[in-house]
Amino acid sequence: MSFFKKKETVNVQEPMDLESVMKKFDRESNTRLWEGVPRVIVNCVLAIFSLYCIWVALFATLQDEVRLTTFMAFIVLIGYLVFPARKGVQRVNHLPWYDIVLMVLGTGSFLYFAIFANDIIRNFNINTYQVIIGVIGIACLAELCRRCVGLPILCVAGVLLVYALIWGSTNPNTWARVTENVRVLFYSKEGILSTPVNVCSKYIVMFIIFGAFLERTGIADFFINIANALVGRFSGGPAKVAVVASALEGMVSGSSVANTVGSGAVTIPLMKKTGYQPEFAAAAEASASTGGQIMPPIMGAAAFLMAETVGASYSSIVVRAILPAVLYFAGVFITVHLEAKKEGLRGLTREELPRLKPLLKQTYLLLPLLLLIYLVGTSKRSIAYAAAIAIVVAIVVSLFNKGNRITPKRLLEALAAGGQGMITVAVACGVAGIVAGVISSTGLAYMLFNGIVALAGNHLIIALFLTMLCCIILGMGVPTTANYCIMAATCAPILVQMGVPMIAAHFFVFYFGIVADLTPPVALAAYAGAAIAQANPMRTAFTATKLAIGAFIVPYIFALNPQMLFIGDVTVASFVLIIISSLIGIFAVAAALEGYLLDRMPWWQRAISVVGGLLLIYPGVVTDLIGFGLFGVVVAMQLILRKANNAVAA
């Protein structure tokens, strides 16, 4: 999902075809080319879909089966209008006959269910022609998934479907097994129409539309400019700008690749200009942009899914996500700072920096976002209502920004962009529903639990490690929402049964699904940054993994001690202690990985610093005291070494 797409500004210092980078690493950008009247017609269809979603979210009282199937019918219709069958150069205003056939068949399959929903629900058994309609609907959704989401999640779903058809049922009749699976996956709320699509149609769509309007107020450029003004002048300023800007954009964005390309078009060339190596520059932007998906309040749309899955309020999920997100970005920020100090890199000059005073006059651009956060946290009305009010405020705010006023034409463009942005998320949620449906209907979840418990030998830390591997492998090339849906259905219940609190278990799988965008061999965000920086992709991915070390450490901490997520008896004093000790701990770990604190660190200081940092991050008075002591020894040794070096130099 992407709320912020590629910016129109092209850096003149280092020309780069950003559109080709987006098309290569972000499937959402591989769209069909429409011009002239056909483009207006397609935009109108997309805008109508957005308006329909707003109406349904705010006012409609449709039966769930009717509401969800109509939503998916729209998704299939606009999906085949937007996404071509193949990558590469597209013919303008060209819709092949086979795409028309797939579009009609897929849309018709879901509309059939919507029209005859009551009869289908009353009759447990489905007829042969209904089985065929269901198979067509699933196949058309799968093909659309291949086009806009990618093959990884489709391969997972395909393998599970084969398992369900061959080994997942005791019925010896092949057609009966097909009928049983189609009934569960297409004609019930345990498959395509399960929780992910339900949450997508009720909540996520409103925030995608809100993001499309917010983008047109100019807030993305404002984030980059304000980050430049705040931290650009310091040592290694452009890398710090990338971290701050990505953290700000991450509050409303949900695509690692889109964030990397959008911000990286500005920050990566500047980082290289001030002395950062190309791989480090690309990795800094990629790790910061990927972290946007763990940044409240949107969190790559997973916050809504998590709230629905664990039965908690959306606002409580957002609050619990704050400290881990702060630790993640603090780790990246500290690492780029230490790299700049180690290499003696400068910041931007006064002439290269935007003036802060004019930017402060544009802080009104934050009003829609701040109002949204306030309404979500305090209002008794629905989340959809809060998003709708924020959309209206975004339109009003744009009127005060001469270059970004939302005129009737831009209003249509925003609604169309919102409609287009829903396609990938909804398709991913639908296929994730198929995965979850097969796992639950075949009892595969129980088998997976037994397998991991047997491998782990009832040791939680081993189970966490195995779960981490599953999340990273299944998360390669899979959007955040779909990845979370799969892991919430497979691995999270295993951790819960092994004693991890439910919210902590779901946060654990969510975090490790996200870092797949940085972890080789399928590190899409890192590869996109490497393309802009003209750097080695694999080296960039490994550097980004090092920069994002917080995302590999923090989940273990809150799984083993959930106080970090404010679960259990957490007082104000303990809360403050957790924040202070965790930040110092992240600093110690970052320094050890970078090999620099006040001066270059020998291996034994790095080892002590890692141990001390991990103990500080783990909540607890005893561990904090030991961690402070160990890291204090390293700081003292660094001070002595610096004093000795200064004496020699004098």
C-alpha positions in Angstrom: 0.0 0.0 0.0 1.3 3.4 -0.8 0.0 6.7 0.3 3.0 8.7 -0.9 4.1 8.0 -4.4 7.1 9.2 -6.3 7.7 12.9 -6.1 7.8 15.0 -9.2 11.1 16.6 -8.3 14.1 15.1 -10.0 17.5 15.7 -8.5 19.6 17.6 -11.0 22.9 16.5 -9.5 22.4 12.9 -10.4 19.7 12.2 -13.0 17.8 9.0 -12.3 14.7 7.5 -14.0 12.8 7.2 -10.8 9.7 5.8 -12.6 11.7 2.9 -13.9 13.0 2.2 -10.4 9.5 2.2 -9.0 8.3 -0.1 -11.8 11.1 -2.5 -11.2 10.8 -2.8 -7.4 7.2 -1.7 -6.7 4.5 -3.7 -8.5 1.9 -0.9 -7.7 3.7 1.3 -10.2 3.4 -1.1 -13.1 0.1 0.3 -14.4 -1.6 0.5 -17.7 -1.2 3.7 -19.7 -4.4 5.7 -20.2 -4.5 9.1 -22.0 -7.1 11.5 -23.1 -10.8 10.5 -22.8 -10.1 6.9 -21.7 -8.0 8.3 -18.9 -10.8 10.5 -17.8 -13.2 7.5 -17.9 -10.9 5.3 -15.9 -10.3 8.0 -13.3 -14.1 8.5 -13.0 -14.6 4.8 -12.4 -11.8 4.9 -9.7 -13.3 8.0 -8.1 -16.8 6.4 -8.1 -15.3 3.4 -6.3 -13.7 5.7 -3.7 -17.1 7.5 -3.1 -18.8 4.1 -2.9 -16.3 3.0 -0.2 -16.8 6.2 1.8 -20.6 5.8 1.6 -20.4 2.2 2.7 -18.0 2.9 5.6 -20.1 5.8 6.9 -23.7 5.1 6.1 -24.5 1.7 4.6 -26.0 -1.1 6.6 -25.6 -3.8 4.0 -25.4 -7.5 4.9 -21.7 -8.5 5.3 -21.8 -11.0 2.4 -23.3 -8.4 0.1 -21.0 -5.6 1.2 -17.8 -7.6 0.9 -18.6 -9.3 -2.4 -19.6 -6.0 -4.0 -16.3 -4.5 -2.7 -14.3 -7.4 -4.2 -16.2 -7.1 -7.5 -15.2 -3.5 -7.7 -11.6 -4.4 -6.9 -11.5 -7.0 -9.7 -13.1 -4.6 -12.2 -10.7 -1.7 -11.6 -7.8 -4.0 -11.0 -7.9 -5.3 -14.6 -8.4 -1.7 -15.8 -5.2 -0.6 -14.0 -2.8 -3.5 -14.1 -1.5 -5.1 -17.4 -0.5 -8.7 -17.7 3.2 -8.0 -18.2 5.8 -5.5 -17.2 7.6 -3.3 -19.7 6.5 -0.8 -22.3 2.8 -0.6 -22.5 0.6 0.5 -25.5 -1.4 3.6 -24.7 -5.1 3.1 -24.2 -4.9 -0.6 -24.9 -7.0 -3.2 -23.1 -6.5 -6.7 -24.6 -9.5 -8.9 -25.2 -8.3 -11.5 -22.6 -8.1 -8.8 -19.9 -11.7 -7.9 -20.8 -12.7 -11.5 -20.4 -11.0 -11.9 -17.1 -12.4 -8.6 -15.8 -16.0 -9.6 -16.8 -15.7 -13.2 -15.4 -14.1 -12.1 -12.1 -16.4 -9.2 -11.5 -19.4 -11.3 -12.4 -18.4 -14.1 -10.1 -18.4 -11.8 -7.0 -21.5 -10.0 -8.1 -23.3 -13.4 -8.5 -22.6 -14.1 -4.8 -23.7 -10.5 -3.9 -27.0 -10.9 -5.7 -27.9 -14.4 -4.5 -26.2 -14.1 -1.1 -29.3 -15.1 1.0 -30.0 -18.2 -1.0 -26.3 -19.3 -0.9 -26.1 -18.7 2.9 -29.3 -20.7 3.6 -28.2 -23.7 1.5 -25.1 -25.3 3.0 -24.5 -27.3 -0.2 -23.6 -25.6 -3.4 -24.4 -26.7 -6.9 -22.0 -27.6 -9.7 -22.4 -24.3 -11.6 -21.8 -22.4 -8.3 -18.6 -24.4 -7.8 -17.5 -23.3 -11.3 -18.4 -19.7 -10.6 -16.3 -19.9 -7.3 -13.3 -21.4 -9.1 -13.5 -18.6 -11.7 -13.6 -16.0 -9.0 -10.6 -17.4 -7.2 -8.6 -17.8 -10.4 -9.3 -14.2 -11.6 -8.3 -12.9 -8.1 -5.1 -15.0 -8.2 -4.2 -13.6 -11.7 -4.8 -10.1 -10.4 -2.6 -10.9 -7.4 0.2 -11.9 -9.7 0.0 -8.6 -11.5 -0.2 -6.2 -8.7 1.2 -8.0 -5.6 3.6 -10.6 -7.0 4.3 -14.3 -7.0 5.6 -15.0 -3.4 2.2 -14.8 -1.7 0.6 -16.5 -4.7 3.0 -19.4 -4.4 2.2 -19.8 -0.7 -1.5 -19.8 -1.4 -1.1 -22.2 -4.4 0.9 -24.7 -2.3 -1.7 -24.6 0.4 -4.5 -25.1 -2.0 -2.8 -28.2 -3.5 -2.4 -29.5 0.1 -6.1 -28.8 0.8 -7.2 -30.6 -2.3 -4.9 -33.7 -1.9 -4.2 -34.2 1.8 -6.5 -31.7 3.6 -9.7 -33.8 3.4 -10.6 -37.4 4.2 -13.3 -37.4 1.4 -12.1 -39.8 -1.3 -14.1 -38.0 -4.0 -12.0 -35.4 -5.8 -14.9 -33.2 -6.9 -16.3 -33.3 -3.4 -13.0 -32.0 -2.1 -13.1 -29.2 -4.7 -16.6 -28.3 -3.7 -15.8 -28.3 0.0 -12.8 -25.9 -0.6 -14.7 -23.6 -2.9 -17.5 -23.3 -0.4 -15.1 -22.4 2.4 -12.8 -20.1 0.4 -15.4 -18.3 -1.8 -18.8 -18.7 -0.3 -18.1 -18.2 3.3 -16.5 -15.6 5.6 -13.6 -18.0 6.4 -11.7 -17.4 3.1 -11.5 -14.5 0.7 -14.2 -12.6 2.7 -12.6 -13.1 6.1 -11.2 -10.6 8.5 -8.5 -9.0 6.2 -11.0 -8.0 3.5 -13.6 -7.0 6.1 -11.1 -4.7 7.8 -9.8 -3.4 4.5 -13.3 -2.4 3.3 -14.3 -0.8 6.6 -11.2 1.0 7.7 -8.1 0.8 5.5 -9.9 2.2 2.4 -10.7 5.4 4.3 -7.1 5.9 5.3 -5.9 5.2 1.8 -8.3 7.9 0.5 -7.2 10.2 3.3 -3.5 9.6 2.3 -4.3 10.5 -1.3 -5.8 13.8 -0.3 -3.1 14.5 2.3 -0.4 13.9 -0.4 -2.0 16.7 -2.5 -1.6 19.2 0.3 2.2 19.1 -0.2 2.9 17.5 3.2 5.5 15.1 1.8 7.7 17.9 0.6 7.0 19.7 3.9 8.3 16.7 5.8 11.6 16.6 3.9 12.1 20.4 4.1 11.4 20.5 7.9 13.8 17.6 8.4 16.5 19.4 6.4 15.9 22.6 8.5 16.1 20.7 11.8 19.0 18.3 11.3 20.6 19.0 7.9 23.3 21.2 9.3 24.7 18.6 11.6 27.5 16.1 10.8 26.2 13.7 8.1 23.1 15.8 7.9 21.5 14.3 4.7 21.4 10.8 6.3 19.7 12.3 9.4 17.3 14.1 7.1 16.4 10.7 5.5 15.7 9.2 9.0 13.6 12.1 10.3 11.7 12.6 7.0 11.0 8.9 6.7 9.7 8.7 10.3 7.4 11.6 9.6 6.2 10.2 6.3 5.8 6.8 7.9 3.0 8.2 10.1 0.7 8.2 7.1 2.5 5.9 4.6 2.7 2.2 4.1 5.1 1.2 1.3 8.8 0.7 1.9 9.7 0.9 -1.8 7.6 4.0 -2.5 9.0 5.8 0.6 12.6 4.8 -0.4 12.2 6.1 -3.9 10.2 9.2 -3.0 12.5 10.5 -0.2 15.6 8.8 -1.6 15.4 10.9 -4.8 16.4 13.9 -2.7 18.4 12.4 0.2 20.6 9.7 -1.4 22.4 12.1 -3.8 22.9 14.6 -1.0 24.3 11.8 1.2 26.8 10.8 -1.5 27.7 14.4 -2.0 28.6 14.9 1.7 30.8 11.8 1.7 28.7 8.7 2.5 29.5 5.6 0.5 26.8 4.8 -2.0 25.9 1.5 -0.3 25.5 3.3 3.1 23.5 6.1 1.6 21.1 3.7 0.0 20.9 1.5 3.1 20.2 4.5 5.4 17.3 5.6 3.2 15.9 2.1 2.8 16.1 1.2 6.5 14.5 4.5 7.5 11.7 4.2 4.9 11.0 0.6 5.9 10.7 1.7 9.4 7.8 3.9 8.3 5.6 0.8 8.4 6.0 0.4 12.2 5.4 4.1 12.8 2.0 4.9 14.3 -0.7 5.7 13.6 -1.1 3.8 10.3 1.7 1.2 10.5 1.2 -0.1 6.9 -2.5 -0.6 7.6 -1.6 -3.5 9.9 -2.7 -1.6 13.0 -6.4 -2.0 11.9 -5.9 -5.7 11.1 -4.1 -6.3 14.4 -6.9 -4.5 16.4 -9.6 -6.6 14.8 -7.6 -9.9 15.2 -6.6 -9.5 18.8 -9.9 -7.9 19.9 -8.2 -4.7 21.1 -9.0 -1.0 20.3 -7.2 0.6 17.5 -5.9 3.4 19.8 -4.4 0.9 22.2 -2.5 -0.8 19.4 -1.1 2.6 18.3 0.0 3.5 21.8 1.8 0.2 22.3 3.6 0.7 19.0 5.1 4.1 20.0 8.1 3.0 22.1 9.3 0.2 19.7 9.1 2.6 16.8 11.1 5.3 18.6 13.8 2.7 19.4 13.9 1.6 15.8 14.4 5.1 14.4 16.7 6.0 17.3 18.9 3.1 16.3 19.1 4.1 12.7 19.7 7.8 13.6 22.5 7.0 16.0 24.2 4.7 13.5 24.2 7.3 10.7 25.5 9.8 13.2 28.4 7.6 14.3 29.2 6.7 10.7 29.4 10.5 10.0 31.7 11.1 13.0 33.9 8.1 12.1 34.4 9.3 8.5 34.5 13.0 9.4 31.5 13.9 7.3 30.1 17.4 7.3 26.5 18.6 7.2 24.8 20.8 4.6 25.8 24.5 4.3 23.5 27.3 5.2 22.9 28.0 1.5 21.8 24.4 1.0 19.3 24.4 3.8 15.7 25.6 3.6 14.8 28.5 6.0 13.0 27.3 9.1 10.8 30.4 9.6 8.8 30.1 6.3 8.4 26.4 7.0 6.9 27.1 10.4 4.2 29.0 8.7 3.3 25.8 6.9 2.7 23.7 10.0 -1.0 24.1 9.3 -0.4 21.2 6.9 -0.2 18.9 9.9 -3.7 19.8 11.0 -5.5 16.9 9.2 -3.1 14.4 10.6 -3.2 15.8 14.2 -7.0 16.0 14.0 -7.1 12.4 12.8 -4.9 11.2 15.7 -7.1 13.2 18.2 -10.4 11.8 16.8 -9.2 8.3 16.8 -8.0 8.5 20.4 -10.9 10.4 21.9 -13.9 10.3 19.7 -16.7 7.7 20.4 -17.5 7.7 16.7 -16.0 5.2 14.3 -12.5 5.2 12.8 -14.1 5.7 9.4 -15.8 8.8 10.7 -12.5 10.2 12.0 -10.9 9.6 8.6 -13.8 11.3 6.7 -13.5 14.4 8.9 -9.7 14.4 8.3 -10.3 14.2 4.5 -12.6 17.3 4.7 -10.0 19.2 6.8 -7.2 18.2 4.3 -9.3 19.8 1.5 -9.8 23.0 3.5 -6.1 23.1 4.5 -5.1 22.8 0.9 -6.9 26.1 0.1 -4.3 28.0 2.1 -1.4 26.5 0.0 -1.4 28.2 -3.3 0.6 25.6 -5.2 -1.3 22.6 -3.8 -5.0 23.7 -3.7 -7.4 20.9 -4.2 -9.5 22.1 -7.2 -12.3 20.0 -8.7 -9.8 18.4 -11.1 -7.4 17.6 -8.2 -10.4 16.3 -6.2 -11.1 13.8 -8.9 -7.4 12.9 -9.1 -7.3 12.3 -5.3 -10.4 10.1 -5.4 -9.0 8.2 -8.3 -5.6 7.8 -6.6 -7.4 6.5 -3.5 -9.3 4.0 -5.5 -6.2 2.8 -7.3 -4.3 2.6 -4.0 -6.9 0.2 -2.6 -6.4 -2.5 -5.3 -3.1 -4.0 -4.1 -4.1 -3.9 -0.4 -7.6 -5.5 -1.1 -6.1 -8.2 -3.4 -3.4 -9.0 -0.9 -6.0 -9.3 1.9 -8.2 -11.5 -0.3 -5.3 -13.9 -1.1 -4.2 -13.8 2.6 -7.8 -14.8 3.5 -7.4 -17.9 1.2 -4.2 -18.8 3.1 -5.8 -18.4 6.5 -8.9 -20.3 5.3 -6.9 -23.3 4.1 -4.9 -23.3 7.3 -7.9 -23.2 9.6 -10.1 -25.6 7.6 -7.5 -28.3 7.1 -6.1 -28.2 10.7 -2.7 -27.3 9.3 -2.2 -24.7 12.1 -2.3 -27.4 14.7 0.3 -29.4 12.7 2.5 -26.3 12.4 2.3 -25.7 16.1 3.3 -29.3 16.9 6.2 -29.1 14.4 7.6 -25.8 15.9 7.1 -27.0 19.5 8.9 -30.3 18.6 11.8 -28.4 17.0 12.0 -25.8 19.8 11.8 -28.5 22.6 9.4 -26.2 24.6 12.2 -23.5 24.7 10.5 -20.2 23.9 13.6 -18.5 22.6 14.1 -21.2 20.0 10.4 -20.9 19.0 10.8 -17.2 18.6 13.8 -17.7 16.4 12.0 -20.2 14.2 9.1 -17.9 14.0 11.4 -15.1 12.9 12.8 -17.2 10.1 9.2 -18.0 8.9 8.2 -14.4 9.0 11.3 -13.2 7.0 11.0 -16.0 4.4 7.2 -15.6 3.9 7.6 -11.8 4.0 9.9 -11.6 1.0 8.2 -9.6 -1.7 4.8 -9.7 0.2 3.0 -6.4 1.2 2.8 -5.6 4.9 -0.9 -6.3 5.2 -0.8 -9.7 3.5 2.3 -10.7 5.3 0.8 -9.8 8.7 -2.4 -11.7 7.8 -0.5 -14.9 7.0 1.7 -14.7 10.1 -1.3 -13.8 12.3 -3.0 -17.0 11.1 0.1 -19.3 11.3 2.8 -18.3 13.7 1.2 -15.8 16.2 -1.1 -18.5 17.7 1.9 -20.7 18.3 3.6 -18.1 20.3 0.4 -17.4 22.2 0.1 -21.1 23.2 3.7 -21.0 24.3 3.0 -18.2 26.8 3.6 -15.0 24.9 0.8 -12.4 25.4 -1.4 -12.2 22.3 -0.6 -8.5 21.5 3.2 -9.2 21.9 3.0 -12.2 19.7 1.2 -10.3 16.9 3.7 -7.4 17.2 6.5 -9.9 17.0 5.3 -11.4 13.7 4.5 -8.0 12.3 8.0 -6.6 12.9 9.8 -9.6 11.3 7.4 -9.6 8.3 8.4 -6.0 7.7 12.2 -6.4 7.9 11.9 -8.8 4.9 12.0 -5.7 2.8 15.6 -5.2 4.0 16.8 -8.8 4.4 18.6 -10.5 1.6 18.0 -12.1 -0.8 14.7 -10.3 -1.6 15.3 -6.9 -0.1 13.1 -4.8 -2.3 13.5 -1.5 -0.4 17.3 -1.9 -0.2 17.5 -2.7 -3.9 15.4 0.3 -4.8 17.7 2.5 -2.8 20.7 0.9 -4.4 19.3 1.6 -7.9 19.1 5.3 -7.0 22.6 5.4 -5.4 24.1 3.3 -8.2 25.4 1.0 -5.5 25.9 -2.8 -5.1 22.4 -4.2 -4.3 23.5 -7.1 -2.0 26.0 -5.0 -0.1 23.3 -2.4 0.4 20.9 -5.0 1.7 23.4 -6.2 4.3 24.2 -2.7 5.4 20.5 -1.9 5.7 20.1 -5.0 7.8 22.8 -3.7 10.2 21.2 -0.3 10.3 17.8 -1.8 11.2 19.2 -3.9 14.0 16.6 -2.5 16.4 13.9 -4.3 14.4 15.7 -7.6 15.1 16.3 -7.0 18.8 13.3 -5.2 20.1 10.7 -7.9 19.1 12.6 -10.5 21.2 12.6 -8.1 24.2 8.8 -7.4 24.2 8.0 -11.1 23.5 10.1 -12.1 26.5 9.2 -9.1 28.7 6.0 -7.4 27.4 6.4 -4.3 29.7 7.9 -2.6 26.6 4.4 -2.8 25.1 2.9 -1.5 28.4 1.4 -5.0 29.1 1.1 -5.8 32.7 1.8 -3.6 35.8 3.7 -0.6 34.3 4.0 2.4 36.6 5.1 5.9 35.5 8.5 5.4 37.1 9.0 2.0 35.4 7.8 3.5 32.1 10.4 6.3 32.3 13.1 3.8 33.2 12.2 1.6 30.3 12.5 4.5 27.9 15.8 5.8 29.2 17.5 2.4 29.5 16.2 1.2 26.1 17.5 4.3 24.3 20.9 4.0 26.0 20.9 0.3 25.1 20.1 1.0 21.5 23.0 3.5 21.5 25.4 0.9 22.9 24.4 -1.7 20.3 24.6 0.8 17.4 28.0 1.9 18.6 29.2 -1.7 18.7 28.0 -2.5 15.2 29.5 0.7 13.8 32.7 0.2 15.7 32.9 3.8 16.8 31.8 5.7 20.0 34.1 8.6 20.9 36.9 6.9 18.8 37.2 3.6 16.9 36.4 0.6 19.2 38.6 -2.5 19.4 36.7 -5.8 19.2 36.6 -6.4 23.0 34.9 -3.0 23.6 32.4 -3.8 20.9 31.6 -7.1 22.5 31.1 -5.5 25.9 29.0 -2.8 24.4 26.7 -5.3 22.7 26.1 -7.2 25.9 25.6 -4.1 27.9 23.2 -2.7 25.3 21.1 -5.8 25.2 20.8 -5.9 28.9 19.7 -2.3 29.0 17.0 -2.9 26.4 15.7 -5.8 28.3 13.3 -4.3 30.9 14.4 -5.0 34.5 16.3 -3.2 37.3 19.0 -5.9 37.7 19.6 -6.1 33.9 19.7 -2.3 33.7 22.3 -1.9 36.4 24.5 -4.6 34.9 24.1 -3.0 31.4 24.9 0.5 32.7 28.0 -0.9 34.3 29.3 -2.6 31.2 28.6 0.3 28.9 30.0 2.7 31.4 33.3 0.7 31.3 33.4 1.1 27.5 32.7 4.9 27.7 35.4 5.3 30.4 37.9 3.4 28.2 37.0 5.5 25.2 37.5 8.7 27.2 40.9 7.5 28.5 41.9 6.5 24.9 40.8 9.9 23.5 42.7 11.7 26.3 45.8 9.7 25.5 45.5 10.3 21.7 45.1 14.1 22.4 48.2 14.1 24.6 50.2 12.3 21.9 49.0 14.7 19.2 49.9 17.7 21.4 
